Amino acid sequence: MLSVSGLDLDYGGAVALRGVDLTVGEGEMVALVGANGAGKTSLLAAVSGLHRPVRGRIDFLGTDLAAMPPHQVSRRGISLVPEGRRLFAHQTVLQNLMLGAYLERDAAARAGALDRVYELFPVLAERSGQRAGTLSGGEQQMVALGRALMMRPRLLMLDEPSLGISPKYTQLIFGVLGEIRRQGTTILLVEQNLRAALNLADRAYVLQTGSIVMSGPAAELAGSAEVKKSYLGL
């Protein structure tokens, strides 16, 4: 579904990514792991169109996205749950969710997408009229994920979904990600909780200072002595 080839990205002359190659097959969950500053968020920004220009190729379902702006990327079926959630705090839960469906003109399709989000996160149905900024961190993360799902993406990308939320909500979020994947949505996951990410994903890539240094089945990387020492602190 997604093939990144020879991707280079700079920020004001500083190297963020250099020669990155990565693939995500349809129906897979792929984890992207590494230390802070390794370039994980930069890679998601490049794929989603939030950072331009980039060098290299970003092939999504046969189309090169490398020069495409964010609104066109989203129309192709890619949705990003950004680090920090980025909700509209003074708008209600429902208003935030409906922003994710702005491309959908069919009212029945929007209603169906909303029903799916409420099925995955029943608490959001209960809090639909509540301002998003008054929710707990875990509940806000549910809203951010629900907003991304409202556009019924082919590829769902998440940047640190467990950051700043309690273990209870982290477990809930990861359980929902597993269910979303089982329902057929392809997922590219950046996650600070490396154990959880590697336990959940099919395959994983390890980024270090902007380059891929390891890749393979997630279970194999989780058992790697090098990964344990360098990234899991074991």
Sequence and secondary structure as in RCSB ss.txt:
>XXXX:A:sequence
MLSVSGLDLDYGGAVALRGVDLTVGEGEMVALVGANGAGKTSLLAAVSGLHRPVRGRIDFLGTDLAAMPPHQVSR
RGISLVPEGRRLFAHQTVLQNLMLGAYLERDAAARAGALDRVYELFPVLAERSGQRAGTLSGGEQQMVALGRALM
MRPRLLMLDEPSLGISPKYTQLIFGVLGEIRRQGTTILLVEQNLRAALNLADRAYVLQTGSIVMSGPAAELAGSA
EVKKSYLGL
>XXXX:A:secstr
 EEEEEEEEEETTEEEEEEEEEEE TT EEEEE STTSSHHHHHHHHHTSS   EEEEEETTEE TT  HHHHHH
TTEEEE TT    TTSBHHHHHHHTTTT   HHHHHHHHHHHHHH HHHHHTTTSBGGGS HHHHHHHHHHHHHT
T  SEEEEE TTTTS HHHHHHHHHHHHHHHHTT EEEEE S HHHHHHH SEEEEEETTEEEEEEEHHHHHT H
HHHHHHS  
